């Protein structure tokens, strides 16, 4: 028992990967990459897996195209305007822009 008494034991702290700021940044980067792919290839459409019941009532997993809104458009002068969004809210990157 004397060996255990001489040990200096402390609580183990696991490294935290739950940084919400980094998760949000990564999510925004993923969305920007999708917008870039849509801009480069107009036929690109991301898909999701969905459970669907067929006529006999059996559930099957089917790939369904996912609807992605474009973040860009043309203004009155014909310039391309990009509106970055997080969720449904537009992001303000600089004050007043």
C-alpha positions in Angstrom: 0.0 0.0 0.0 2.9 2.4 0.6 3.6 2.5 -3.2 0.1 3.6 -3.9 0.2 6.3 -1.3 3.3 7.8 -2.9 1.7 8.1 -6.4 0.4 11.5 -7.4 -2.8 10.7 -9.2 -5.0 13.2 -11.0 -8.2 13.1 -13.1 -7.8 12.3 -16.7 -9.2 15.0 -19.0 -10.1 13.9 -22.5 -9.3 16.3 -25.3 -12.5 18.1 -26.4 -13.5 18.0 -30.0 -16.8 19.8 -29.3 -15.7 23.3 -30.2 -18.9 24.8 -31.6 -17.1 27.6 -33.4 -15.0 25.0 -35.4 -18.1 23.0 -36.2 -19.9 26.0 -37.5 -16.9 27.0 -39.6 -16.7 23.5 -41.1 -20.4 23.4 -41.8 -20.1 26.8 -43.6 -17.2 25.5 -45.7 -19.1 22.4 -46.7 -22.0 24.6 -47.8 -19.7 26.9 -49.8 -18.2 23.9 -51.5 -21.6 22.7 -52.6 -22.4 26.2 -53.9 -19.1 26.1 -55.9 -19.9 22.7 -57.4 -23.4 23.9 -58.4 -21.8 27.0 -60.0 -19.3 24.9 -61.9 -21.6 22.1 -63.0 -25.3 23.0 -63.5 -26.2 19.3 -63.6 -24.8 18.6 -60.2 -27.4 17.8 -57.6 -26.5 16.4 -54.2 -28.5 13.4 -53.0 -29.7 12.1 -49.6 -30.8 8.7 -48.5 -34.4 8.4 -47.5 -36.6 5.6 -46.3 -39.7 5.2 -48.6 -42.5 2.7 -48.5 -43.4 1.0 -51.8 -46.8 -0.2 -53.0 -46.7 -3.3 -50.9 -45.7 -1.4 -47.7 -42.1 -2.5 -47.6 -39.7 0.2 -46.6 -36.7 0.7 -48.8 -33.8 3.1 -48.7 -33.7 5.3 -51.8 -31.4 8.0 -53.0 -33.4 11.2 -53.5 -32.0 14.5 -54.9 -31.6 17.2 -52.3 -32.9 20.7 -53.0 -30.2 23.3 -52.6 -30.9 26.9 -53.1 -28.4 29.0 -55.0 -26.7 31.7 -52.9 -26.0 33.9 -55.9 -28.0 35.9 -58.4 -27.9 38.9 -60.7 -28.7 42.4 -59.6 -30.2 45.2 -61.7 -26.9 46.2 -63.3 -26.1 42.5 -64.3 -23.5 42.0 -61.7 -23.3 38.7 -59.8 -24.2 39.0 -56.1 -23.4 36.4 -53.6 -25.3 36.2 -50.3 -23.7 33.9 -47.8 -26.1 32.3 -45.4 -25.9 30.3 -42.2 -29.2 28.5 -41.9 -31.8 30.9 -43.2 -30.0 34.1 -42.1 -27.7 36.0 -44.4 -24.2 36.6 -42.9 -22.8 40.1 -42.6 -19.1 39.7 -43.3 -18.4 43.4 -43.2 -20.4 46.2 -41.6 -23.1 47.3 -44.0 -22.3 44.7 -46.7 
